[in-house]
Amino acid sequence: MIPVRDTIASKGIAFITLSLIMLNAVVFIEEVRIGPEIIQLYSASPLDILMWLTKGKGNLIGIHKAIFISGFMHGGYIHFFGNMLFLYVFGPGVEKAFGRLRYALFYCIAIFVAFYTHAIIYPHSDIPIIGASGAIAAVMGSYLIFYPRARVVTIIPIFFFIEIVKIPSVIFMIGWFILQGANGLLSIGTQTPIAWWAHIGGFIMGVLVGLRYRLFKGKNHSRIYQV
């Protein structure tokens, strides 16, 4: 399923979302210019964290700086453009719901949550984790909470034909999450090029933060109205 736009939230200019897309693009251009060695210079693996915890190897600040930078790196054109499409479709609505500053902070924290979720499942992996997928999964999780009645205009390739349909966001998001969860469970104990558990952790974070924000906001509103 390839999302094109949503029917509710993607109107207007989303400054932070556009800035994140531009930042991802700048980093990706640098990757193309410098080559694969940039991944070794500015990335981290779960093993880096494990070695720091067990043997004190490495620098904790440096490792987390690498994790953050890795959240803006990608493994190829399809990886980059696919992630940016999802961010472009679902980011604006979540940005409007949270507000710019909260949304920016939420996105940055999601990078680390996604990394650590994967690291918990694969603590001995020395493969660097790169990509915005985990943070974007968090955006999708919150989108589900804020816009459960939205519809997502989606391209569905069927053999040599293309269908364009409006899928309820609940179905789109839950279907996407089930796919990530199934792949994540099947990948345990194996080497996989996709960090499924980073997606799972990011999405769950997005759902929980979205629920917490809506509950907190609702309580505030009720107090104001009672006064």
C-alpha positions as CSV (number, residue, x, y, z in Angstrom):
1,M,0.0,0.0,0.0
2,I,1.4,3.4,-1.0
3,P,-0.2,6.4,0.8
4,V,-0.7,9.5,-1.3
5,R,-2.5,11.9,1.0
6,D,-5.1,11.9,3.8
7,T,-8.6,13.4,3.6
8,I,-8.5,15.4,6.9
9,A,-5.3,16.6,8.3
10,S,-2.8,17.3,5.5
11,K,-4.1,20.8,4.6
12,G,-1.9,23.9,5.1
13,I,1.8,24.2,5.7
14,A,3.5,21.9,8.2
15,F,6.8,23.7,8.9
16,I,8.4,21.1,11.1
17,T,7.5,18.2,8.8
18,L,8.8,20.0,5.8
19,S,12.0,20.8,7.8
20,L,12.5,17.2,8.7
21,I,12.0,16.1,5.1
22,M,14.6,18.7,4.0
23,L,17.0,17.6,6.7
24,N,16.7,13.9,5.7
25,A,17.3,15.0,2.1
26,V,20.4,16.9,3.0
27,V,21.8,14.0,4.9
28,F,20.9,11.6,2.1
29,I,22.7,13.8,-0.5
30,E,25.7,13.7,1.7
31,E,25.5,9.9,1.8
32,V,25.4,9.7,-1.9
33,R,28.3,12.2,-2.2
34,I,30.6,10.5,0.4
35,G,29.6,6.9,-0.1
36,P,29.0,3.9,2.2
37,E,31.9,4.9,4.6
38,I,29.7,7.7,6.0
39,I,27.6,5.0,7.7
40,Q,30.6,3.7,9.5
41,L,31.5,7.2,10.6
42,Y,28.1,8.4,11.8
43,S,26.1,5.4,12.9
44,A,25.7,3.1,15.9
45,S,24.8,-0.5,16.5
46,P,23.2,-2.3,19.5
47,L,26.5,-3.8,20.2
48,D,28.0,-0.4,20.7
49,I,25.5,0.2,23.6
50,L,26.2,-3.3,25.0
51,M,29.9,-2.8,25.0
52,W,29.6,0.5,26.7
53,L,27.3,-0.9,29.4
54,T,29.4,-4.1,30.1
55,K,32.9,-3.0,29.3
56,G,32.8,0.8,29.3
57,K,34.0,1.0,25.7
58,G,33.1,4.0,23.7
59,N,31.6,7.4,24.6
60,L,28.0,7.5,25.7
61,I,27.4,11.0,24.3
62,G,29.2,10.1,21.1
63,I,27.1,6.9,20.7
64,H,23.8,8.8,21.2
65,K,24.9,11.5,18.8
66,A,25.5,8.7,16.2
67,I,22.1,7.2,17.0
68,F,20.4,10.6,16.3
69,I,22.3,11.1,13.1
70,S,21.4,7.6,12.0
71,G,17.8,8.6,12.3
72,F,18.3,10.8,9.2
73,M,20.3,8.4,7.1
74,H,19.0,5.9,4.6
75,G,20.2,2.8,2.8
76,G,19.2,3.7,-0.7
77,Y,16.8,5.7,-2.9
78,I,13.8,3.5,-2.3
79,H,14.3,3.6,1.5
80,F,14.6,7.4,1.4
81,F,11.7,8.2,-0.9
82,G,9.4,5.7,0.8
83,N,10.1,7.1,4.3
84,M,9.7,10.7,3.1
85,L,6.4,9.9,1.4
86,F,5.0,8.4,4.7
87,L,6.3,11.4,6.6
88,Y,4.8,13.8,4.1
89,V,1.4,12.2,4.3
90,F,1.1,11.6,8.1
91,G,3.4,14.2,9.6
92,P,1.3,17.4,9.0
93,G,-1.7,16.1,10.9
94,V,0.4,15.0,13.9
95,E,2.3,18.3,13.9
96,K,-1.0,20.2,14.0
97,A,-2.3,18.0,16.9
98,F,0.9,18.4,19.0
99,G,2.0,21.8,18.0
100,R,5.4,22.5,16.4
101,L,7.7,22.3,19.4
102,R,6.1,19.2,20.9
103,Y,6.1,17.5,17.6
104,A,9.8,18.2,17.0
105,L,10.6,16.9,20.4
106,F,8.4,13.9,19.9
107,Y,10.1,13.0,16.6
108,C,13.6,13.3,18.1
109,I,12.7,11.1,21.1
110,A,11.1,8.6,18.8
111,I,14.5,8.1,17.0
112,F,16.0,6.8,20.3
113,V,12.9,4.8,21.3
114,A,13.0,3.0,17.9
115,F,16.8,2.3,18.2
116,Y,16.5,0.9,21.8
117,T,13.5,-1.3,21.0
118,H,15.6,-3.0,18.3
119,A,18.6,-3.1,20.5
120,I,16.7,-4.9,23.2
121,I,15.7,-7.7,20.8
122,Y,19.2,-7.8,19.1
123,P,21.6,-6.7,21.8
124,H,24.7,-8.4,20.2
125,S,24.1,-7.1,16.7
126,D,27.0,-5.1,15.3
127,I,24.9,-4.0,12.3
128,P,24.4,-0.2,12.3
129,I,20.7,0.9,12.4
130,I,19.9,3.7,10.0
131,G,16.7,5.2,8.7
132,A,13.8,7.4,9.7
133,S,11.3,4.5,9.7
134,G,11.2,4.1,13.5
135,A,10.4,7.8,14.1
136,I,7.9,7.9,11.2
137,A,6.3,4.8,12.7
138,A,5.8,6.9,15.9
139,V,4.2,9.6,13.8
140,M,1.8,7.0,12.4
141,G,0.9,5.7,15.8
142,S,-0.1,9.1,17.0
143,Y,-1.9,9.8,13.7
144,L,-4.1,6.7,14.5
145,I,-5.1,8.3,17.8
146,F,-5.7,11.8,16.6
147,Y,-7.4,11.0,13.3
148,P,-9.2,7.6,13.6
149,R,-12.0,8.8,11.2
150,A,-9.6,10.0,8.5
151,R,-9.3,8.2,5.2
152,V,-6.0,7.6,3.4
153,V,-5.9,7.9,-0.3
154,T,-3.8,4.8,-1.2
155,I,-2.3,3.3,-4.3
156,I,-2.6,-0.5,-4.4
157,P,-0.7,-2.2,-7.2
158,I,-2.5,-5.4,-8.3
159,F,-0.4,-7.3,-10.8
160,F,-0.3,-4.9,-13.8
161,F,-3.1,-2.7,-12.6
162,I,-3.2,0.1,-10.1
163,E,-6.2,0.8,-7.8
164,I,-6.6,4.1,-6.0
165,V,-8.8,3.7,-2.9
166,K,-9.6,5.6,0.2
167,I,-8.8,3.4,3.2
168,P,-10.0,4.3,6.7
169,S,-6.9,5.3,8.7
170,V,-7.8,2.7,11.4
171,I,-7.6,-0.1,8.9
172,F,-4.5,1.3,7.2
173,M,-2.5,1.8,10.5
174,I,-3.6,-1.4,12.2
175,G,-2.9,-3.4,9.0
176,W,0.5,-1.8,8.7
177,F,1.3,-2.5,12.3
178,I,0.2,-6.2,12.1
179,L,2.5,-6.6,9.1
180,Q,5.4,-5.1,11.1
181,G,4.6,-7.3,14.1
182,A,4.4,-10.5,12.1
183,N,7.7,-9.7,10.4
184,G,9.2,-8.8,13.7
185,L,8.2,-12.0,15.4
186,L,9.4,-14.1,12.4
187,S,12.8,-12.2,12.4
188,I,13.7,-13.1,16.0
189,G,16.9,-15.2,16.0
190,T,17.7,-14.4,12.4
191,Q,19.6,-11.8,10.5
192,T,17.3,-9.4,8.8
193,P,18.1,-6.2,6.8
194,I,15.0,-4.4,8.1
195,A,14.8,-3.3,11.8
196,W,11.2,-4.4,12.2
197,W,11.3,-3.9,16.0
198,A,12.3,-0.3,15.5
199,H,9.1,0.2,13.6
200,I,7.1,-1.7,16.3
201,G,8.6,0.3,19.2
202,G,8.2,3.6,17.4
203,F,4.5,2.9,16.6
204,I,3.7,1.8,20.2
205,M,5.4,5.0,21.5
206,G,3.3,7.1,19.1
207,V,0.1,5.4,20.2
208,L,0.9,5.8,23.9
209,V,2.0,9.5,23.6
210,G,-1.0,10.3,21.5
211,L,-3.4,8.7,24.1
212,R,-1.6,10.5,26.9
213,Y,-1.7,13.8,25.1
214,R,-5.4,13.5,24.3
215,L,-6.3,12.5,27.8
216,F,-4.2,15.4,29.3
217,K,-5.6,17.9,26.9
218,G,-9.2,16.7,27.6
219,K,-8.7,17.0,31.3
220,N,-7.4,20.6,30.9
221,H,-10.4,21.5,28.8
222,S,-12.8,20.1,31.3
223,R,-11.2,22.1,34.1
224,I,-11.5,25.3,32.1
225,Y,-15.1,24.7,31.2
226,Q,-16.0,23.9,34.9
227,V,-14.6,27.2,36.0
